[in-house]
Amino acid sequence: MLKGEEAAIKDSMRTYKILGLMSGTSMDGVDLAYCSLQEEEGRWSYEILLGETIPYDEKWRVRLSQLGKQTALIYVKTHTFYGHYLGQLCAGFIAKHQLEPDFIASHGHTIFHQPEAGFTAQIGDGSAISAVTGLPVVSDFRLLDLALFGQGAPLVPIGDELLFGEYDFCLNLGGFANISMKEEERRLAFDIAPCNLVLNRIARNLGHPYDDGGQIAASGSVHYELLKELDALPFYQEFKPKSIGREWLNTHFWPLVRKYDLEKVAQENLMKTLVDHISGQIADAIEHYAGEDIATKKVLITGGGAYNETLIDHLRSQCDAHMVVPENPLLVEYKEALIFAFLGVLRVRQETNTLASVTGAKSDSIGGAMWGDFSRILN
């Protein structure tokens, strides 16, 4: 074999070892996923080698949940301090497992998300992460898409397309429930409804961090008047590129729930009603795109909500598609961190990592700010 041919084969099988970071809106903690990503002749494969979720202590949970109400000075300080905190978590994880990542890809933690007003904000200074770890970092994945008049979300669908293309739908049950699917030659995706962010709030009212296995919901009864009002919210009436944040929850969703909560509806009944609402909205979205042959469609379900047996049971009873919860817990829990690692790889390779078909932007783009020395990776 000629040297040029050997070089071409080697180049077509490039393997990257990336540490992906994800902090979701449900604020369970920081997900760290050490991933191997390989491209061979235009096809990508992956392996999640290690994963760990480091829970937020009460100080950080309160700080993050209240940051949107603080002054600009406190916001900027927290952005920097949180970057150093993420860097320390990464450094500890790397040392503990003796890892050698090529670089770190960090989503950060969303504080503001108002795409209709033209801005979004994820804290966690990438330069601070790089300074603490001594590794190059990719962060701030959403900003370019916002500048191109997109929603800045969701970003995961390009990973669904290139890593999980064997599924008809990819459903993530995180702080929000979001979905992506292929329609003709375009990838489509959008946020469907709030999920763990609201379920965890009700669980905390009962002294639990979350509804373990959906046991609280299973013990309750649906409050049909509240369910009807929630289902009638205008956000749910269209299936198109759209995303939601805490602002929408505080303005439109929680006021309805609190109206009935003030009437002393049992928290178990609120939980059951929210589960029925979430599963119903997901079923509607899948049925909208699946068509008459819905029973042949496969739905990959990941995220913490995949462990909520009551939610999954409701979804299966309301939708005829084949629901697949992976047996591998690393995939269930760290799929989003994996895909942000993948988005980082695409950014470094100068390849599209944000799809206008899912965000509504003027064009596809290559999003992400790069911090540190990437020369070893680029050569």
Summary of the structure (lengths in Angstrom):
residues: 379
radius of gyration: 20.6
end to end distance: 22.9
largest distance: 78.4
contacts: 1302
relative contact order: 0.16
helix: 49%
strand: 23%
